[in-house]
């Protein structure tokens, strides 16, 4: 009888441990799902912050362009990481920066000139649409920024808007 009771107690202990392990795995699963969903939101917010930075930089560049008498090339003075840097920006007749070449490489260079970071650092893929004359900057998580070269318009598209 004592042996039976000992075996029952042993089985109950194993049963409790299995239930505790299942609850722990369930809790870790829920936390993991929330964590990875949070990473998606952080990536989306990161590109949205870049969108706001791009809008501010374009407004500042256009203001400099107007104050310097609307030159075709604007020498922009930047302060990147405490180091002064000068970039010659090609300017549109309307006062909007243009890429040196009208292709994806030119759009990458323009992003670097305006925001001071490479698209690789930002995790962005770049394409150029010839017919619309626009640079598309898309994050791996889906949202994208479109910079229309004709009028300087900057559009932020969420991943849901493109579907």
C-alpha positions as CSV (number, residue, x, y, z in Angstrom):
1,X,0.0,0.0,0.0
2,X,2.8,2.4,0.8
3,X,4.5,1.6,-2.5
4,X,1.2,2.4,-4.4
5,X,0.9,5.7,-2.5
6,X,4.5,6.6,-3.3
7,X,3.9,5.8,-7.0
8,X,0.7,7.9,-7.0
9,X,2.6,10.8,-5.4
10,X,5.4,10.5,-7.9
11,X,2.9,10.6,-10.8
12,X,1.1,13.6,-9.3
13,X,4.4,15.4,-9.0
14,X,5.2,14.7,-12.7
15,X,1.7,15.8,-13.7
16,X,2.1,19.1,-11.8
17,X,5.5,19.7,-13.4
18,X,4.0,19.1,-16.9
19,X,1.2,21.6,-16.2
20,X,3.7,24.2,-14.9
21,X,5.9,23.6,-18.0
22,X,2.9,24.0,-20.3
23,X,1.8,27.2,-18.6
24,X,5.4,28.5,-18.8
25,X,5.6,27.7,-22.5
26,X,2.2,29.4,-23.1
27,X,3.3,32.5,-21.3
28,X,6.6,32.6,-23.2
29,X,4.7,32.2,-26.5
30,X,2.4,35.1,-25.7
31,X,5.3,37.3,-24.7
32,X,7.2,36.3,-27.9
33,X,4.3,37.2,-30.1
34,X,3.9,40.6,-28.5
35,X,7.6,41.2,-28.7
36,X,7.8,40.4,-32.5
37,X,4.7,42.5,-33.1
38,X,6.4,45.3,-31.3
39,X,9.4,45.0,-33.5
40,X,7.2,45.5,-36.5
41,X,5.8,48.7,-35.0
42,X,9.3,50.0,-34.2
43,X,10.4,49.4,-37.8
44,X,7.3,51.2,-39.1
45,X,7.8,54.1,-36.7
46,X,11.5,54.3,-37.7
47,X,10.6,54.9,-41.4
48,X,7.9,57.4,-40.3
49,X,10.6,59.3,-38.3
50,X,12.7,59.3,-41.5
51,X,9.8,60.7,-43.4
52,X,9.5,63.6,-40.9
53,X,13.2,64.2,-41.1
54,X,13.1,64.2,-44.9
55,X,10.3,66.7,-44.9
56,X,12.2,69.0,-42.5
57,X,15.5,68.7,-44.5
58,X,13.7,69.4,-47.8
59,X,12.1,72.5,-46.3
60,X,15.4,73.7,-45.0
61,X,17.2,73.0,-48.4
62,X,14.5,74.9,-50.3
63,X,14.8,77.8,-47.9
64,X,18.5,77.9,-48.5
65,X,18.0,77.7,-52.2
66,X,15.6,80.7,-52.1
67,X,17.9,82.7,-49.9
68,X,20.8,82.1,-52.2
69,X,19.0,83.3,-55.3
70,X,17.7,80.0,-56.7
71,X,21.0,78.5,-58.0
72,X,21.0,75.3,-60.1
73,X,23.4,73.7,-57.7
74,X,23.2,74.4,-53.9
75,X,26.2,73.9,-51.7
76,X,24.6,72.6,-48.5
77,X,26.6,72.7,-45.2
78,X,25.8,69.8,-42.9
79,X,27.0,69.0,-39.4
80,X,27.1,65.2,-39.3
81,X,28.4,63.6,-36.2
82,X,30.2,66.8,-35.2
83,X,32.1,66.9,-38.5
84,X,31.2,69.7,-41.0
85,X,30.4,68.3,-44.5
86,X,29.5,70.1,-47.7
87,X,27.4,68.5,-50.4
88,X,26.6,70.0,-53.8
89,X,22.9,69.3,-54.4
90,X,21.4,69.6,-57.9
91,X,18.3,71.6,-57.7
92,X,15.1,71.6,-59.7
93,X,13.6,74.8,-61.1
94,X,11.0,74.6,-58.2
95,X,13.7,74.4,-55.6
96,X,13.7,70.6,-54.9
97,X,16.8,68.5,-54.7
98,X,17.4,66.1,-57.6
99,X,19.5,63.0,-57.8
100,X,22.7,63.1,-59.8
101,X,21.4,60.3,-62.0
102,X,17.8,59.4,-62.5
103,X,18.0,55.8,-61.3
104,X,18.1,53.8,-58.1
105,X,21.8,54.6,-57.5
106,X,21.0,58.4,-57.8
107,X,18.1,58.0,-55.4
108,X,20.4,56.3,-52.9
109,X,23.0,59.0,-53.2
110,X,20.3,61.7,-52.7
111,X,19.1,59.9,-49.5
112,X,22.7,59.9,-48.3
113,X,23.1,63.6,-49.1
114,X,19.9,64.7,-47.5
115,X,19.7,62.5,-44.4
116,X,23.4,61.7,-43.8
117,X,22.9,57.9,-43.6
118,X,23.1,55.2,-46.2
119,X,19.9,53.3,-47.1
120,X,21.7,50.1,-46.0
121,X,22.0,51.5,-42.5
122,X,18.3,52.3,-42.5
123,X,17.4,48.9,-43.9
124,X,15.7,50.5,-47.0
125,X,15.5,49.3,-50.6
126,X,15.5,52.0,-53.3
127,X,13.9,52.1,-56.7
128,X,13.3,54.8,-59.3
129,X,10.1,55.1,-61.3
130,X,11.0,56.7,-64.6
131,X,7.4,57.4,-65.7
132,X,6.4,59.1,-62.4
133,X,9.9,60.6,-61.8
134,X,10.0,59.5,-58.2
135,X,12.3,57.8,-55.8
136,X,10.8,55.0,-53.8
137,X,12.4,54.2,-50.4
138,X,10.8,51.0,-48.9
139,X,11.6,49.4,-45.6
140,X,11.7,45.6,-45.3
141,X,8.6,45.8,-43.0
142,X,6.4,47.2,-45.8
143,X,6.0,51.0,-45.4
144,X,7.6,53.2,-48.0
145,X,8.4,56.9,-48.7
146,X,7.9,58.3,-52.2
147,X,9.8,61.5,-53.2
148,X,8.3,63.0,-56.3
149,X,11.1,64.9,-58.1
150,X,8.8,67.2,-60.2
151,X,7.2,68.9,-57.3
152,X,9.1,67.9,-54.1
153,X,6.2,66.0,-52.7
154,X,7.0,63.4,-50.1
155,X,4.4,60.7,-49.4
156,X,4.5,58.1,-46.6
157,X,2.7,54.9,-47.5
158,X,1.9,52.2,-44.9
159,X,2.2,48.5,-45.9
160,X,-1.6,48.3,-45.8
161,X,-2.1,51.2,-48.2
162,X,-0.1,49.5,-51.0
163,X,-2.0,46.2,-51.0
